[in-house]
Amino acid sequence: MPATKAQLDAARAQEQEAEAGDGYVLVPLAGHDGVTKDVRTLPAGKWRASALRCLNTGDIDGFMKSVLHEDDFDTFVDLDPDTEGFGKFTEDAARLSGGDLGKSSGRSRSGNGTRRS
């Protein structure tokens, strides 16, 4: 039976983590000028709440400084990605580390809490 996309992504994430070392995964980051380089980032599941607060307040530099390997932050600054490149980076980081930023395990809201007469 052929491997599923999820299995292939998981295998690739393990391979990249081994290559990157120190618990980081390699994720491509596209610069504004079309140049793409791999940077080491913490797996999305390891991003701290403080990093996500930076992201939620629009502090992309602070976010990247929190999640990238310290030696790769200058690469991010040099590439100066646009919004599309940054969005693709976060999606790829989640996918390659076995997660999905678009899904939450939180309680879903339903209309069952209100009663109609």
C-alpha positions in Angstrom: 0.0 0.0 0.0 1.5 3.4 -1.0 2.4 5.9 1.7 -0.1 8.7 2.4 0.8 12.4 2.1 0.7 12.7 5.9 3.1 9.7 6.2 5.4 11.2 3.6 5.3 14.6 5.4 6.1 13.0 8.7 9.0 11.1 7.3 10.3 14.2 5.6 10.0 16.1 8.9 12.0 13.5 10.8 14.7 13.5 8.1 14.9 17.3 8.1 15.0 17.4 11.9 17.9 15.0 11.9 19.6 17.2 9.3 19.0 20.4 11.1 19.8 19.0 14.6 18.9 20.4 18.0 15.2 19.9 17.5 14.8 22.3 14.6 13.2 21.5 11.2 14.3 23.0 7.9 11.7 25.1 6.2 12.1 27.0 2.9 11.7 30.8 3.2 11.1 32.9 0.1 12.5 36.4 -0.1 10.9 39.3 -1.8 13.3 39.0 -4.7 12.4 35.3 -5.5 15.4 33.9 -3.6 14.5 30.9 -1.4 16.7 29.6 1.4 16.1 26.9 4.0 16.0 28.2 7.6 15.9 26.2 10.9 12.8 26.7 12.9 11.3 25.1 16.0 8.5 22.7 15.2 5.2 24.6 15.2 4.1 22.6 18.3 7.0 24.1 20.2 6.3 27.7 19.4 5.9 29.5 22.8 2.9 31.6 23.7 5.2 34.7 23.8 6.1 34.1 20.1 2.5 33.8 19.1 1.7 37.0 21.0 4.4 38.7 18.9 2.7 37.3 15.8 -0.8 38.4 17.0 0.4 42.0 17.6 2.1 42.2 14.2 5.7 41.9 15.5 7.0 39.5 12.8 10.6 40.2 13.6 10.0 39.3 17.3 8.1 36.2 16.2 10.9 35.0 13.9 13.6 35.8 16.5 11.7 33.5 18.9 11.2 30.5 16.5 14.2 30.6 14.2 17.6 29.2 15.1 19.7 32.1 16.2 22.1 31.7 13.3 19.2 31.9 10.8 17.6 35.2 11.9 20.0 37.2 9.8 19.0 35.1 6.8 15.3 36.1 7.4 16.3 39.8 7.6 18.3 39.5 4.4 15.5 37.7 2.5 13.0 40.3 3.8 10.0 38.1 2.7 6.7 39.7 1.7 3.4 38.7 3.4 2.8 35.8 1.0 6.3 34.4 1.6 5.9 34.7 5.4 2.5 33.0 5.3 3.9 30.2 3.2 6.7 29.8 5.7 4.3 29.4 8.7 2.1 26.9 6.7 5.2 24.9 5.7 6.6 25.0 9.2 3.3 23.6 10.6 3.1 20.9 7.8 6.7 19.8 8.1 6.5 19.5 11.8 3.4 17.4 11.7 0.8 20.1 12.6 -1.7 22.4 11.0 -2.0 26.0 12.1 -5.6 26.2 10.8 -7.0 23.6 13.1 -7.6 24.0 16.8 -8.3 21.3 19.4 -10.3 23.8 21.3 -14.0 23.4 22.1 -16.3 24.1 19.2 -19.1 26.5 19.6 -22.6 25.2 19.0 -26.1 26.5 19.3 -26.9 23.9 22.0 -26.2 26.4 24.8 -29.3 28.5 24.0 -32.8 27.3 24.5 -35.7 28.4 22.4 -39.3 28.4 23.5 
